[in-house]
Amino acid sequence: MSSVSALVQSITLNGSPLGTLGTSISVSADSTRFVVGAQSAMYIYTRPSATSTSYSMVASVPNSYASASGDVLVAISPDGSTVAAKFEDATQYIVKIYALNVDANGVATLTLQASYSGNQGVGESFAFSSDGNLLAVGSPQETVSSSVSSGAVFIYSRTGGTWSLTNTINNPGAG
């Protein structure tokens, strides 16, 4: 069994397993940080070193929208310093990008760097570049021209601590 599978199977909160925990998982390149999506929240786990076998939850972010629904999908940058998550409510999907800092005592600080809302389906997939300064956000149900649900990919770039939309790749077969 992989360490990710073992981690997801062993996580409980308040003594009760979460029914949809593990709907999305992303691991930093050195495997010391995991971000795990669930129906109600995202959870961030760390281990003290690459050789340690124990993990501790250091942060959680609930899906706090009034009519929260659906799974929280997540990604972590290769260096483990940036986390992206898709939250949703009844009317919109929201992609949030957080800076993640974990100090030497294991205390985590999440700082919201950007928040984007979009149509149904935005944030259904994520991918960070190897340096963590580019984030591709999939939106498979995006309408392009007159082609409903033809899909698009939104490219966000970070300069300093600021994220901005720098490109949109539309389905080449759409209208």
MARTORNU-377911 format. One record per residue: z, y, x of N, C-alpha, C in turn; residue in one letter. Coordinates in Angstrom, 1 decimal. Atoms other than C-alpha are relative to their C-alpha. Example, Ala and Ser with C-alpha at 12.3 -4.5 7.8 and 13.67 -1.06 7.14 Angstrom:
BEGIN
n.pz_n.py_n.px_ca.pz_ca.py_ca.px_c.pz_c.py_c.px_resn
0.0_-1.2_0.9_7.8_-4.5_12.3_0.0_1.2_0.9_a
0.0_-1.1_-0.9_7.1_-1.1_13.7_0.8_1.1_-0.8_s
//
This chain:
BEGIN
n.pz_n.py_n.px_ca.pz_ca.py_ca.px_c.pz_c.py_c.px_resn
0.0_-1.2_0.8_0.0_0.0_0.0_0.0_1.2_0.9_m
0.1_-1.2_-0.8_-0.9_3.4_1.4_1.3_0.8_-0.2_s
-1.2_-0.8_0.1_1.9_5.9_2.1_-0.1_1.0_-1.2_s
0.2_-0.8_1.2_0.4_8.2_-0.6_0.4_-0.7_-1.2_v
-0.3_0.8_1.2_0.6_5.5_-3.2_1.5_-0.3_-0.1_s
-1.4_0.3_0.0_4.1_4.6_-2.1_0.8_1.3_-0.4_a
-0.6_-1.3_0.3_5.1_8.3_-2.3_0.0_0.2_-1.5_l
0.2_-0.3_1.4_3.7_8.7_-5.8_0.8_-1.0_-0.9_v
-0.7_1.0_0.8_5.3_5.5_-7.1_1.5_0.2_0.1_q
-1.4_-0.1_-0.1_8.7_6.4_-5.8_0.6_1.4_-0.4_s
-0.5_-1.4_0.3_9.0_10.1_-6.9_0.6_-0.1_-1.5_i
-0.6_-0.2_1.3_11.4_10.8_-9.8_0.7_1.3_0.0_t
-0.7_-1.3_0.1_12.9_14.0_-11.1_1.1_-0.2_-1.0_l
-1.1_0.1_0.9_16.3_14.1_-12.7_0.2_-1.5_-0.4_n
-0.2_1.4_0.3_16.4_10.3_-12.5_-1.0_-0.7_-0.9_g
1.0_0.6_0.9_13.4_9.8_-14.8_-1.4_0.2_0.6_s
1.4_-0.1_-0.5_9.8_9.0_-13.6_-0.8_0.9_-0.9_p
0.9_-0.8_0.7_7.2_11.5_-14.6_-1.2_-0.8_-0.4_l
1.0_0.9_0.5_4.6_9.9_-16.8_-1.4_0.3_0.6_g
1.4_-0.3_-0.6_1.5_11.7_-15.3_0.1_0.5_1.4_t
0.0_-0.4_-1.4_2.7_12.4_-11.8_-1.0_-0.7_0.8_l
1.0_0.6_-0.9_0.0_11.8_-9.3_-1.4_0.1_-0.6_g
1.4_-0.2_0.5_-3.0_13.0_-11.4_-0.9_0.6_1.0_t
0.8_-0.6_-1.1_-4.1_14.9_-8.3_1.0_0.0_1.2_s
-0.8_0.0_-1.2_-2.8_14.5_-4.7_-0.9_0.5_1.1_i
0.7_-0.5_-1.2_-3.7_16.3_-1.5_1.0_0.0_1.1_s
-0.8_0.2_-1.2_-2.4_15.7_2.0_-0.4_0.9_1.1_v
0.4_-0.8_-1.2_-2.3_18.1_5.0_-0.6_-0.9_1.1_s
0.7_0.8_-1.0_-4.3_16.9_8.0_1.0_-0.8_0.9_a
-1.0_0.7_-0.8_-1.1_16.0_9.9_0.9_-0.9_-0.8_d
-0.7_0.8_1.0_0.3_14.2_6.8_1.5_0.4_-0.1_s
-1.4_-0.4_0.2_3.6_16.2_6.9_0.2_0.7_-1.3_t
-0.1_-0.6_1.3_2.9_17.9_3.6_-0.9_-0.6_-1.0_r
0.7_0.5_1.2_1.8_16.6_0.2_0.2_0.9_-1.1_f
-0.2_-0.7_1.2_1.1_18.4_-2.9_-0.5_-0.9_-1.1_v
0.3_1.0_1.0_1.1_16.4_-6.1_-0.1_0.7_-1.4_v
0.2_-0.6_1.3_-0.2_17.4_-9.5_0.6_-0.9_-1.1_g
-0.5_0.7_1.2_1.3_16.3_-12.9_-0.5_0.7_-1.2_a
0.4_-0.7_1.2_0.8_17.2_-16.5_0.7_1.3_-0.1_q
-0.8_-1.2_0.2_3.5_19.8_-16.4_0.2_0.9_1.2_s
-0.4_-0.8_-1.1_3.7_21.1_-12.9_-0.7_-0.5_1.3_a
0.3_0.5_-1.3_2.8_20.8_-9.2_1.2_-0.1_0.8_m
-1.1_0.2_-0.9_5.2_19.5_-6.6_-0.4_-0.1_1.4_y
0.3_0.0_-1.4_5.3_20.0_-2.9_1.0_-0.7_0.8_i
-0.9_0.9_-0.8_6.8_17.4_-0.5_-0.3_0.2_1.4_y
0.1_-0.1_-1.4_7.4_17.6_3.2_0.8_-1.1_0.6_t
-0.8_0.9_-0.8_8.6_15.3_5.9_0.2_0.7_1.3_r
-0.3_-0.8_-1.2_10.3_16.6_9.0_-0.9_-0.1_1.2_p
0.9_0.2_-1.2_7.8_15.2_11.5_-1.0_-1.0_-0.4_s
1.1_1.0_0.3_4.6_13.1_11.6_0.5_-1.4_0.1_a
-0.5_1.3_-0.2_6.7_10.1_12.6_1.1_-0.4_-1.1_t
-1.0_0.3_1.0_9.3_10.4_9.8_-0.6_-0.7_-1.2_s
0.5_0.7_1.2_9.0_8.1_6.8_0.6_0.5_-1.3_t
-0.6_-0.5_1.3_11.1_10.1_4.3_-0.6_1.3_-0.3_s
0.6_-1.2_0.6_9.8_12.9_2.1_1.0_0.7_-0.8_y
-0.9_-0.8_0.8_11.7_15.7_0.4_-0.9_1.0_-0.8_s
0.7_-1.1_0.8_10.5_17.9_-2.5_0.6_1.3_0.4_m
-0.5_-1.3_-0.4_10.7_21.4_-1.3_-0.4_1.2_-1.0_v
0.4_-1.0_1.0_9.0_23.3_-4.2_-0.7_-0.6_-1.2_a
0.8_0.4_1.2_7.7_22.9_-7.7_-0.4_1.3_-0.7_s
0.6_-1.1_0.8_5.6_25.2_-9.9_-0.3_-0.5_-1.3_v
0.3_0.6_1.3_5.7_24.5_-13.6_-1.3_0.7_-0.6_p
1.1_-0.6_0.7_2.7_25.1_-15.8_0.7_0.8_-1.1_n
-0.8_-0.8_0.8_4.4_28.0_-17.5_-0.7_0.7_-1.2_s
0.7_-0.6_1.1_1.7_29.0_-19.9_0.5_-0.5_-1.4_y
-0.6_0.2_1.3_2.8_29.2_-23.5_-0.5_-1.3_-0.7_a
0.6_1.2_0.6_0.4_26.5_-24.7_-0.6_-0.9_1.1_s
0.5_0.8_-1.1_0.2_24.5_-21.5_-0.5_-1.3_-0.4_a
0.5_1.3_0.3_-1.9_21.5_-21.7_-0.8_-0.5_1.2_s
0.8_0.6_-1.1_-3.8_19.1_-19.4_0.8_-0.1_1.3_g
-0.6_0.3_-1.2_-3.1_18.0_-15.9_-0.2_1.2_1.0_d
0.1_-1.0_-1.0_-2.4_20.4_-13.0_-0.7_-0.7_1.2_v
0.8_0.5_-1.1_-5.0_19.7_-10.3_0.3_0.8_1.3_l
-0.5_-0.7_-1.2_-4.1_20.5_-6.7_-0.8_-0.3_1.3_v
0.5_0.3_-1.3_-5.3_20.8_-3.1_0.8_0.8_1.0_a
-0.7_-0.7_-1.1_-3.7_21.7_0.2_-0.9_0.2_1.2_i
0.9_-0.2_-1.1_-5.4_23.2_3.2_0.4_-1.0_1.2_s
-0.3_1.0_-1.1_-5.7_21.0_6.4_1.2_0.3_0.8_p
-1.2_-0.4_-0.8_-3.0_23.0_8.2_1.3_0.0_-0.9_d
-1.1_0.1_0.9_-0.7_22.7_5.1_0.6_1.4_-0.4_g
-0.5_-1.3_0.3_-0.3_26.5_4.8_-0.4_0.7_-1.3_s
0.6_-0.6_1.2_-2.3_27.1_1.6_-0.1_-1.1_-1.0_t
0.1_0.9_1.1_-2.1_25.4_-1.8_-0.8_0.6_-1.1_v
0.8_-0.4_1.2_-4.6_25.7_-4.7_0.4_-0.9_-1.1_a
-0.3_0.8_1.2_-3.8_24.6_-8.2_-0.7_0.6_-1.2_a
0.6_-0.4_1.3_-5.5_24.6_-11.6_1.0_-0.3_-1.1_k
-0.8_0.1_1.2_-3.3_25.3_-14.6_-0.9_0.3_-1.2_f
0.8_-0.4_1.2_-4.5_25.5_-18.1_0.9_0.2_-1.2_e
-0.6_-0.1_1.3_-3.5_26.6_-21.6_-1.1_-0.2_-1.0_d
1.0_0.4_1.1_-5.3_26.3_-24.9_-1.3_0.8_0.1_a
1.2_-0.8_0.0_-7.8_29.1_-24.1_-0.6_0.2_1.3_t
0.6_-0.3_-1.3_-8.4_29.3_-20.4_0.6_-0.9_1.1_q
-0.5_0.7_-1.2_-8.1_27.6_-17.0_0.3_1.1_1.0_y
-0.4_-0.9_-1.0_-6.3_29.4_-14.2_0.1_-0.7_1.3_i
-0.1_0.6_-1.4_-6.8_28.7_-10.5_0.9_1.0_0.7_v
-0.9_-0.8_-0.8_-3.9_30.0_-8.3_0.0_-0.5_1.4_k
0.0_0.3_-1.5_-3.9_30.1_-4.5_1.3_0.6_0.5_i
-1.3_-0.4_-0.5_-0.5_30.2_-2.8_0.0_-0.2_1.5_y
-0.4_0.2_-1.4_0.6_30.7_0.8_1.3_-0.8_0.0_a
-1.1_0.8_-0.1_3.1_28.0_1.7_0.6_0.1_1.4_l
-0.8_0.0_-1.3_5.8_28.4_4.4_1.2_-0.8_-0.2_n
-1.2_0.9_0.0_8.4_25.8_5.1_0.7_0.3_1.3_v
-0.7_-0.4_-1.3_11.1_27.0_7.6_0.6_-1.2_0.6_d
-0.6_1.1_-0.8_13.0_24.9_10.1_1.0_-0.8_-0.7_a
-1.0_0.6_0.8_15.6_24.1_7.5_-0.5_-0.7_-1.2_n
0.6_0.7_1.2_13.1_22.7_5.0_0.0_0.9_-1.2_g
0.1_-0.8_1.2_13.3_25.7_2.7_-1.4_0.6_-0.1_v
1.4_-0.4_0.2_9.9_26.4_1.2_-0.1_1.4_-0.7_a
0.3_-1.3_0.7_8.5_29.8_0.1_-1.5_-0.1_-0.4_t
1.4_-0.1_0.5_5.4_30.0_-2.1_-0.3_1.4_-0.4_l
0.4_-1.3_0.4_3.7_33.3_-2.3_-1.4_0.0_-0.6_t
1.2_0.0_0.7_1.0_33.8_-4.9_-0.9_1.0_0.7_l
1.0_-0.9_-0.7_-2.1_35.2_-3.0_-1.1_0.4_-0.9_q
1.1_-0.3_0.9_-4.7_35.1_-5.8_0.1_-0.8_-1.3_a
0.1_0.7_1.2_-5.2_34.1_-9.4_-1.3_0.3_-0.7_s
1.3_-0.2_0.7_-8.5_33.6_-11.2_0.0_-0.8_-1.3_y
0.1_0.8_1.3_-9.1_32.6_-14.8_-1.5_-0.2_-0.3_s
1.4_0.3_0.3_-12.2_31.0_-16.1_-0.2_-0.9_-1.2_g
0.3_0.8_1.2_-13.9_28.9_-18.7_0.5_-1.4_0.2_n
-0.4_1.4_-0.1_-13.1_25.3_-19.5_-0.7_-0.7_1.1_q
0.5_0.8_-1.1_-13.5_23.1_-16.5_0.1_0.7_1.4_g
-0.2_-0.6_-1.3_-12.9_25.7_-13.7_1.2_-0.6_0.7_v
-1.1_0.6_-0.8_-10.8_24.1_-11.0_0.1_-1.5_-0.2_g
0.0_1.5_0.1_-11.7_20.5_-11.8_-0.1_-0.7_1.3_e
0.0_0.5_-1.4_-12.2_20.0_-8.1_0.2_1.1_1.0_s
-0.3_-1.0_-1.0_-11.2_21.8_-4.9_-0.4_-0.6_1.4_f
0.1_0.4_-1.4_-12.1_21.6_-1.2_0.2_1.2_0.9_a
-0.2_-1.1_-1.0_-10.8_23.7_1.7_-0.8_-0.3_1.2_f
0.7_0.1_-1.3_-12.7_24.3_4.9_1.1_-0.5_1.0_s
-0.9_0.5_-1.0_-11.2_22.9_8.1_1.0_1.0_0.5_s
-1.0_-1.1_-0.5_-9.6_26.3_9.0_0.8_0.5_-1.2_d
-0.8_-0.4_1.1_-8.3_26.8_5.5_-0.4_1.4_-0.6_g
0.4_-1.4_0.4_-10.1_30.2_5.0_-1.1_0.0_-1.0_n
1.0_0.1_1.1_-12.7_29.0_2.5_0.4_-1.1_-1.0_l
-0.4_0.9_1.1_-12.0_27.3_-0.8_-1.2_-0.1_-1.0_l
1.0_0.2_1.0_-14.7_25.8_-3.0_0.7_-0.6_-1.2_a
-0.6_0.3_1.2_-13.7_25.5_-6.6_-1.1_-0.5_-1.0_v
1.1_0.5_0.9_-15.8_23.2_-8.9_0.3_0.3_-1.4_g
-0.1_-0.3_1.5_-16.5_24.1_-12.5_-1.1_-0.7_-0.7_s
1.1_0.8_0.5_-18.6_21.2_-13.9_-0.4_0.4_-1.4_p
0.5_-0.4_1.3_-18.7_22.7_-17.4_-0.4_1.4_-0.1_q
0.5_-1.4_0.0_-19.8_26.2_-16.4_-1.4_0.1_-0.6_e
1.3_-0.2_0.6_-22.7_27.5_-18.4_-0.8_0.9_1.0_t
0.9_-0.7_-0.9_-25.6_28.7_-16.1_-1.2_0.3_-0.8_v
1.1_-0.5_0.8_-28.3_30.8_-17.8_0.2_-0.6_-1.4_s
-0.2_0.6_1.3_-28.8_28.9_-21.1_0.4_-1.4_0.0_s
-0.4_1.4_-0.1_-27.8_25.5_-19.8_1.5_-0.2_-0.1_s
-1.5_0.2_0.2_-24.4_24.7_-21.3_0.5_-1.2_0.8_v
-0.7_1.0_-0.8_-22.1_22.7_-19.1_-0.9_-0.6_1.1_s
0.9_0.4_-1.1_-24.6_22.6_-16.2_0.8_0.0_1.3_s
-0.9_0.0_-1.2_-21.9_23.3_-13.6_-0.3_1.1_1.0_g
0.1_-1.0_-1.0_-21.2_25.7_-10.8_1.1_-0.3_1.0_a
-1.1_0.1_-1.0_-19.1_25.9_-7.6_0.2_1.5_0.4_v
-0.4_-1.3_-0.4_-17.2_29.1_-6.8_0.6_0.0_1.4_f
-0.4_0.0_-1.4_-16.7_29.9_-3.1_0.9_1.3_0.2_i
-0.9_-1.1_-0.2_-13.6_32.0_-2.3_0.3_0.0_1.6_y
-0.2_-0.1_-1.5_-13.0_33.3_1.3_1.3_0.8_0.1_s
-1.2_-0.8_-0.3_-9.8_34.6_2.8_-0.2_0.8_1.3_r
0.1_-0.9_-1.1_-9.8_37.5_5.1_1.4_0.7_0.1_t
-1.4_-0.4_-0.1_-6.3_38.3_6.4_0.8_-0.8_-1.1_g
-0.7_0.7_1.0_-4.1_37.4_3.4_-0.7_0.2_-1.4_g
0.7_-0.3_1.3_-6.7_38.4_0.7_-1.1_-1.0_-0.2_t
1.0_0.9_0.5_-8.8_35.9_-1.2_-1.0_0.8_-0.9_w
0.9_-0.6_0.9_-12.0_37.0_-2.9_-1.2_-1.0_-0.2_s
1.2_0.8_0.3_-15.0_35.4_-4.6_-1.1_0.5_0.8_l
1.0_-0.5_-0.9_-17.8_35.5_-2.1_-1.4_-0.6_-0.3_t
1.3_0.6_0.4_-20.5_33.2_-3.6_0.2_-0.9_-1.2_n
0.1_0.9_1.1_-21.4_31.2_-6.6_-1.2_-0.9_0.1_t
1.2_0.9_-0.1_-23.6_28.1_-6.4_-0.2_-0.6_-1.3_i
0.3_0.6_1.4_-25.2_27.2_-9.7_-0.8_-1.2_0.2_n
0.8_1.3_0.0_-26.7_23.9_-10.6_-1.5_0.4_0.1_n
1.5_-0.3_-0.3_-30.3_24.1_-9.2_-0.9_-0.4_-1.2_p
0.9_0.5_1.1_-31.6_22.2_-12.3_0.3_0.8_-1.3_g
-0.3_-0.7_1.2_-30.1_24.7_-14.8_-1.0_1.2_-0.1_a
0.8_-1.1_0.4_-32.3_27.2_-16.6_-0.6_0.8_1.0_g
//
